[in-house]
Structure formats: structure tokens, C-alpha cells
Amino acid sequence: MVLFYVLIAAFLIAINFYGLTLIRYQRLAREEGEEGKNVSDGKLFTVAFLGGTLAIYIFMMIKKYRLKSIALVVGLPLVFILNAYFVYFLITSGLGIFPLR
């Protein structure tokens, strides 16, 4: 069971790193004026739903990037709350994925 927790932690670290890379690439492409190489917000939300919300949101707040985008500023915390609720539900429901002992 410990291996399962390690795999989940490794997945979350990897998806957060990927989200951080995406938002950094989007920022660099916009600063250099490369409109064709821009990362869409849909891809950012997909990564956020997979668990990368925290890295994307922290990068946005630290670098003060895309703070005028209501969809990202309001949507990412909502996705984080949904992700946290999903994990809480899995832990407390006893679905067999996370056994309580």
C-alpha cells in the first residue's frame, strides 16, 4: 500500500511540474510575441483537473501573470477545492482505494 501512496505522490509532483512548465512557456511566448506558440487555457485547466492546480496558481500569484483572467483567477481555486473534496471523498468513503486503519 505504501507503493500506491508513493506513486500518487510522484504523479502529483509530475503533474504540478508540468503545469508549472506550461504556464512558464505561455508567459515566455507572450513576452516574446509568439502568438502561434501560445498554450491555451483549456490545456491549463486540463492539467489543473488532473491535480496541477497548486503550481499554476502559485506561479500566477508570484509572477502576477494573467491576474486579469477571471476564468483562471476564480476557476483554479474552485478546481483545487474540487480536487481536495475528491481526495477527501476517496479517503473517507472506504472505496478500497485508501483504506482507513
N, C-alpha and C positions, 0 to 999 in steps of 0.2 A: 504494500500500500504506500510505502514511503516513495517508491519509484514513481507512482502515479502523481504524488504531490510535487516531486522534482520535475516531472515532465510538464505539469501545468505551470509551474513557476518559470520554467525555461521558455514555454510558449508565450507567456505574458511578457517576459523580458524581451523576447524576439519581436513580438508584435508592437511593443512600445518603441523599440529601437527603429523598426520600420516606419512607424508613424512619425517619429522624430525626423527621420531621413526624408520622408515625403514633404513635410511642412518646410524643412530647410531648403529642399530643392525648389519648392514652389516660391519661396521667398527670394532665393537667388535668381530664379528665372524671371521674376517680375522686376527685380532691381536692374537686371541686365537688359530688360526689354524684349525678352524672347517669349512672345505670346504663344507661339506654336508648341513650346515645350512645357507649358504650364500643367500642373496637376489639378485635376478637377476636385471640387468639393465633395462630389459623390464618392470618390476614392478615399478621401479623408474620413467621411462618415462610415464607409465600409470598414476601414481599419479601426475606427472608434468602436463600432459594434462588436468587433472581434476582441476588443479589450485594450486598444491602444489610446483610449481617451485621455488618460492622465498625462502622457508625454506630449501629446498635441496641445492640450490646453495649457500646460505649464509653459511650453515654448511660446505659445501665443501671448501669454501674460508677461513673461520675462522680456521678450523682444518687442512687445507692443505691436504685434503684427496681426492684421486682419481683425482688429477690435471693432471696426465699423460693420462687420458682417454679423447681423443679428442671428442668422442661422447657426453660425459657429459659436458665437458667444453664449447663446441661450441653449442651443441644441446639444453641445458637447457635455455640459453638466447634466442635462437630462439623460443622455446616453450613459453617462457614468453612474447615475442613480439607478437606471435600469439594469446595468451590468452588476452593480453591487446587490440589488434586490435579487437578481437571478442566482448569484452565488449563494446568498443567504437562503434562498428557497431550496437550492440543492442541498445545502448543509442540513437544514432543519427538517426537510420533508422525509428524509430517510429513504430516498430513492435507490439506495445502494451504491451510489457513486461516492459519497462521502459518509462513511459510517460514523455514527456517534458512539463514543465509548468514554 
